Amino acid sequence: MMKRLALLFAVLALVAAACGSSDEAAETTTTAAGTETTVADAGQETTDTGESTLETVVNRGTLKCGISTGAPGFSETDPQGNSTGLDADYCRAVAAAVLGDATAVEFRQLTAAERFAALDTGEIDVLMRNTTWTQSRDGDLALDFVATTFYDGQQIMGNPATLTSLKEGMTAEEAFAAIDGGIVCTNAGTTTEKNISEGAAQSGASISLETVENFSEAMDKFIAGTCDLVTTDGSGLFGHRSANIAAGTEGAENWVIFPDAPISKEPLGPVVRQNDSTWMDVVQWTVFATFIAEENGVTAASAEADKEKTPEIARLFGVADDEVQTKMGLSADAFFQVISQVGNYGEIYERNLGPLNLKRDGTRNMQWYDGGLIYAPPAR
Ligand SMILES: N[C@@H](CCC(=O)N[C@@H](CS)C(=O)NCC(=O)O)C(=O)O
């Protein structure tokens, strides 16, 4: 661990020296959120504390990672108090890449409405909270979206015992006709509330939208019958339905999730502060490393034996001379640590979403060579 930190400091010192030796003057800009940033040459940008988030995390020795207050399969707390889920595992993957230790994570639970301010103020280093990449979040807030780790889409869930016209396989048009006059509940600060209002207005349906702080409150109201319908990302609805079936909630096995074709695109993935490109690279290539390992058939269990399985893996795992991790301010074996400690994309997916029956087969979350959208640029 000490050797790894010493190497990281040496690389960061080189990066800082390289910036300082430039003839080009650094220019200071003010971001949309009013945070002052110093924009130096060669894309090395730092916050007004003078530290990039990479340095902050290395100096602190832990990663502060923002997750949800409870989204099945993405971030939840198990009976032992551990954070589990695909998002929680991507927090661990970044900690493994930067600190060589997947357990060096301080999880911060955030509601949808709290999440962007927590990132902006530095309360967290990275946001992994089933967050949809949208133009306004990207362009209007001082944030950058890193990659898509799950392609989702918004759906609606209802109880056919009370709304008898609901059935699986409805078109969007039939769905909006079926929810006309209903009370629809979701959590505030989400794309969800905007999509459902827009969709209802477009199709001429009249709904009463009720927003709550945490999605679990919307579920409680739905079960109590004070909300006729709940709506969020499809993964969330499948997750909550599975959890309620498992918990024996009366009638949960009959709840209908519709329409079949979601009413929106919800590409979910990590978010970082804007103008922090060194950190952005680190988080982005951590995600890509999990995609590339799967593409090359390398798993957590096989990582040690497979270090030189292909030239690309040899570079990615830091055993080839032309490895790039040290140029990114990481140790050469950073992504070997990610795969051996956390696993490849398919393993992360199956571990967290498999138990909820969120099938990957035939969806956009397949690798590109299997007809999906999971695609990483080459590691070279
Ligand atoms: N992807 C959407 C919705 C995200 C969202 O808040 N989903 C709910 C339902 S799974 C959730 O995370 N709930 C947990 C919580 O309220 O903390 C967004 O980025 O706005």
Ligand as a Chemical Component Dictionary entry (heavy atoms), coordinates in Angstrom:
data_LIG
# 
_chem_comp.id                   LIG 
_chem_comp.type                 NON-POLYMER 
_chem_comp.pdbx_formal_charge   0 
_chem_comp.three_letter_code    LIG 
# 
loop_
_chem_comp_atom.comp_id 
_chem_comp_atom.atom_id 
_chem_comp_atom.alt_atom_id 
_chem_comp_atom.type_symbol 
_chem_comp_atom.charge 
_chem_comp_atom.model_Cartn_x 
_chem_comp_atom.model_Cartn_y 
_chem_comp_atom.model_Cartn_z 
_chem_comp_atom.pdbx_ordinal 
LIG N1  N1  N 0 -32.810 7.897  -12.955 1  
LIG C1  C1  C 0 -33.703 8.879  -12.434 2  
LIG C2  C2  C 0 -34.428 8.411  -11.159 3  
LIG C3  C3  C 0 -33.481 8.022  -10.042 4  
LIG C4  C4  C 0 -34.208 7.663  -8.741  5  
LIG O1  O1  O 0 -34.244 8.505  -7.801  6  
LIG N2  N2  N 0 -34.755 6.436  -8.654  7  
LIG C5  C5  C 0 -35.433 5.992  -7.446  8  
LIG C6  C6  C 0 -36.171 4.702  -7.666  9  
LIG S1  S1  S 0 -35.188 3.255  -7.809  10 
LIG C7  C7  C 0 -34.413 5.866  -6.323  11 
LIG O2  O2  O 0 -33.231 5.845  -6.534  12 
LIG N3  N3  N 0 -34.854 5.778  -5.085  13 
LIG C8  C8  C 0 -33.990 5.718  -3.948  14 
LIG C9  C9  C 0 -34.056 6.985  -3.138  15 
LIG O3  O3  O 0 -35.131 7.638  -3.157  16 
LIG O4  O4  O 0 -33.043 7.363  -2.509  17 
LIG C10 C10 C 0 -32.943 10.185 -12.206 18 
LIG O5  O5  O 0 -31.712 10.223 -12.357 19 
LIG O6  O6  O 0 -33.584 11.214 -11.917 20 
# 
loop_
_chem_comp_bond.comp_id 
_chem_comp_bond.atom_id_1 
_chem_comp_bond.atom_id_2 
_chem_comp_bond.value_order 
_chem_comp_bond.pdbx_ordinal 
LIG N1  C1  SING 1  
LIG C1  C2  SING 2  
LIG C1  C10 SING 3  
LIG C2  C3  SING 4  
LIG C3  C4  SING 5  
LIG C4  O1  DOUB 6  
LIG C4  N2  SING 7  
LIG N2  C5  SING 8  
LIG C5  C6  SING 9  
LIG C5  C7  SING 10 
LIG C6  S1  SING 11 
LIG C7  O2  DOUB 12 
LIG C7  N3  SING 13 
LIG N3  C8  SING 14 
LIG C8  C9  SING 15 
LIG C9  O3  DOUB 16 
LIG C9  O4  SING 17 
LIG C10 O5  DOUB 18 
LIG C10 O6  SING 19 
# 
